[in-house]
Amino acid sequence: MAQLTCELCGSTQFVKDAGVFVCQGCGTKYTTEEARRMLGQNTAPATVVQPAVAQTPVVVAIPMPTVVQPVVEAPAGPKPLIEEFERSPSGAFDPAKVSASMSNRDANNYICQGFQQIIADYEKLPHPTENALRPVTEKAKACLAALNNAAMIDPNDHVAGILIYENCNQIVSAMTNAKVHEKREDGSYRTSRPLMQNDLKIPGERDSWKSKAAYHRQFLIDEYKASHPLDAEQVAELKEEKAQIEAELSVLKEEKKSKGFFNFSEKGEVKQRMRPYEAKLSELNSKIYAIERGADLYIEDCLKTLAASFTRLDF
């Protein structure tokens, strides 16, 4: 009697999960049609006991062999959701899987890991053309839209918002730098990088992904300032003094411009008067930067704490 045998490892132990037969020896999946072909049948393969909900799947042979062979290695654990990303029949991203029922972290990780797989598969092509890049661009758009939805799961989680929109910017960067090939008459290939920034902006919005990240960053800056009122007050005073210095410098610059082109002595005299103002302006900028750097360090610490559990793209 024919039985289903894995073509890779020879195991006869399978479990039917989500409509496919999964080899318990190596994890290889077979569709119903493939299982029928392997059994040499034109009818449905032998019945597989479906696992009960919230219980360990029941492993059976197809059909039940006389002697059940022991599993040499422990079955692989449940594969992450992203394994389904590129392996669905259509090969398309399913934005319905990103919803309020997911955490923003899980949604981010699912989307970003999926996009990494998409780009990796594209880069494996020996000479991808624009036609090959077009469906990848559509998937990138879906990823961007889904990440935007992920950020909306908790719009007040500003640290996650920064991380998510930084990933959006990385997707745009990857697609902008994606190479396509055009075959010449002599058989060689010419490579180019199609510009797609306009094609990958926020659907229905004019803002860039960087501005979305800046929006959330500003909330953290304001949060830091609220907890450091003396720093904020000092920065305000320094900026007021800076504005006065800049105004005086502007007057001197106009005076210098009014001198004739060859009137080097008078221009030099004005330039000499400008130097103390320029030195003071540099000093003020350094003080302002040193205080505001505290807010930047605060944001970096916030990101560092959360980023350990977030998938971050880097292209």
PyMOL commands that set and color helices and strands:
alter all, ss='L'
color gray80, all
select helices_A, chain A and resi 32-39+81-84+95-97+104-123+130-153+158-176+197-200+209-227+229-258+264-307
alter helices_A, ss='H'
color red, helices_A
select strands_A, chain A and resi 13-17+20-23+29-30+60-61+180-183+189-192
alter strands_A, ss='S'
color yellow, strands_A
deselect
rebuild
show_as cartoon
